[in-house]
Amino acid sequence: MSVTLEQVDVIARLSKLEFNQEEKSKFVEQFNQILQYMEKLNELDTEPIEPTYNVLDISNVTRPDELKPWLSQDEALQNAPRTKHGFFSVPKVIG
């Protein structure tokens, strides 16, 4: 797989960027180098490697979810400056 000058034109147009011919030629070369590197990586046998989202062996420091009592609707609304039909009432900010 390789990138052509026409594909760089499409990428530039979609990115709303303008390049001169020299820059486009340089991008073709750079994109092709990247793709060659990716093809080289595809040769690696990654089957025995377990998928991971982080290369570091870290664990989440958040607390576990626990079911706890919560406020009733009346308790939640008791300090509200305004309520309407059992909900908080706030001033309209968008016209």
VENHUUR-V16920 format. One record per helix or strand of 3 or more residues. SS is the DSSP state (H for helix, E for strand). FROM is the first residue (numbers start at 1). TO is the last residue. If there is no record, write none. Layout:
[[SS;FROM;TO] [SS;FROM;TO]]
This chain:
[[H;5;14] [H;21;42] [H;73;77]]
